[in-house]
Structure formats: C-alpha cells, structure tokens
Amino acid sequence: MSSRSRSGSRALTGHGTLYKALGRLEEFGLLSSRWEDAAAPEGRPRRRLYELTGEGARVAERVVADAPGPAAGRPPRIVSEPA
C-alpha cells in the first residue's frame, strides 16, 4: 500500500471527520448506536457500536449498486467509537 493510501485512511478515521459523519447519519435515521454492554477488557475503553437501520440498509444497497469499480457489490463496514 502506498504512503498516500495509508495517510488518506488515517485522515478519514480521524475523530473530527468520521464520528461527525456517523452522528449525521444517525440524525438522518440511517444508523442507530449504543454503548457496548459488557465492561471492556482492562486497558481498552468501552466502544460505541453502530448498526444500519432498515432505511440505512436500503440506502447503502442503492449506493453500493450504483458505485463504479471494485467497491460495487461489497457490503458496508461496521465501525465502533471508543468511549
């Protein structure tokens, strides 16, 4: 992987970018979120878990179907936010 690809990935996952986008998707009703139930293992913060809503899954399916290139047909990834 090129350093450009790696740096782009780091920029995308920055708290100021990724979690604001997740919050907006939740406000639009496309995602739901909750804090994980179990206590986190020692040394790891509790995580915020995100899940597509029914509407979010329908929108994701349309976006993936319309996407050009190798991403077409791939399911969306699930991510979590540290506490």
C-alpha positions as CSV (number, residue, x, y, z in Angstrom):
1,M,0.0,0.0,0.0
2,S,1.3,3.4,-0.9
3,S,2.0,6.0,1.8
4,R,-0.6,8.2,0.1
5,S,-3.2,5.5,0.6
6,R,-2.3,5.0,4.2
7,S,-2.3,8.7,5.0
8,G,-5.8,9.0,3.4
9,S,-7.0,6.2,5.6
10,R,-5.7,7.9,8.7
11,A,-7.3,11.2,7.7
12,L,-10.7,9.5,7.1
13,T,-10.7,7.8,10.5
14,G,-9.9,11.0,12.5
15,H,-12.4,11.7,15.2
16,G,-13.3,15.1,13.7
17,T,-14.3,13.5,10.4
18,L,-15.6,10.0,11.0
19,Y,-17.6,10.4,14.1
20,K,-19.2,13.6,13.0
21,A,-20.3,11.8,9.8
22,L,-21.6,8.9,11.9
23,G,-23.6,11.3,14.1
24,R,-25.2,12.9,11.0
25,L,-26.1,9.5,9.6
26,E,-27.7,8.7,13.0
27,E,-29.6,12.0,12.9
28,F,-31.0,11.1,9.4
29,G,-32.2,7.8,10.8
30,L,-29.7,5.7,8.7
31,L,-27.8,4.4,11.7
32,S,-28.5,3.6,15.3
33,S,-25.9,3.4,18.0
34,R,-25.4,2.2,21.6
35,W,-22.6,1.7,24.1
36,E,-21.4,-1.9,24.3
37,D,-23.0,-3.6,27.3
38,A,-20.1,-5.6,28.8
39,A,-17.2,-3.9,30.6
40,A,-14.3,-3.5,28.3
41,P,-11.2,-5.7,28.9
42,E,-8.6,-3.9,31.0
43,G,-6.7,-1.3,29.1
44,R,-9.4,-0.9,26.4
45,P,-12.1,1.8,26.5
46,R,-15.7,0.9,26.1
47,R,-16.9,1.2,22.4
48,R,-19.9,2.8,20.8
49,L,-21.5,0.3,18.4
50,Y,-23.2,1.4,15.2
51,E,-25.8,-0.5,13.2
52,L,-27.6,0.3,10.0
53,T,-31.3,0.9,10.4
54,G,-33.7,-0.6,7.9
55,E,-33.7,2.7,5.9
56,G,-29.9,2.8,6.2
57,A,-29.6,-0.7,4.7
58,R,-31.8,0.3,1.8
59,V,-29.8,3.4,1.1
60,A,-26.5,1.5,1.4
61,E,-27.7,-1.1,-1.0
62,R,-28.6,1.6,-3.6
63,V,-25.2,3.3,-3.1
64,V,-23.2,0.1,-3.4
65,A,-25.2,-1.0,-6.5
66,D,-24.6,2.4,-8.2
67,A,-20.9,2.6,-7.2
68,P,-18.4,2.2,-10.1
69,G,-15.4,-0.1,-9.8
70,P,-14.3,-2.7,-7.2
71,A,-16.5,-1.4,-4.4
72,A,-19.7,-2.3,-6.2
73,G,-21.5,-5.2,-4.5
74,R,-19.5,-5.0,-1.2
75,P,-21.5,-4.7,2.0
76,P,-21.0,-1.7,4.2
77,R,-18.5,-2.0,7.1
78,I,-19.5,-1.7,10.7
79,V,-17.3,0.6,12.9
80,S,-17.2,1.5,16.6
81,E,-16.2,4.5,18.6
82,P,-14.1,4.4,21.7
83,A,-15.8,5.7,24.9
